Amino acid sequence: QELCTRVMYHRPSDPNAFLLEVLDTLRTARDSMVPTAFFTAEDIEATFGMMDPTGKGSVSRQQYEQALRNVGVEKPAVALPEGEQERVCRSTFQRCMQEELAAASV
């Protein structure tokens, strides 16, 4: 599913060569025990921006959980910090999203 998503997202001129390159990257990452993720830090930042259109610098826990579901994380593995159970600040949102995506990556 992730491979099809990558092809649809990047729209390479040569899908076969693109898939071979992605598979090689995934194999290298697996062999070196380095997780890979489809979403970049910029994607996470854009997601936060959509969840915080007024620029308050934080989102509700419900918005954070919805953002996780939007990227395919149904059961979060990373606990939010003690002081951010109701509102999640930008840096925590980014860090926790990256950790969740790394845990769920291929």
Secondary structure, DSSP 8 states (H G I E B T S, - for coil): -HHHHHHHHH--SSHHHHHHHHHHHHHHHHHTT----SS-HHHHHHHHHHH-TT--SEEEHHHHHHHHHHTT-SS--S---GGGSSEEEHHHHHHHHHHHHHHH--
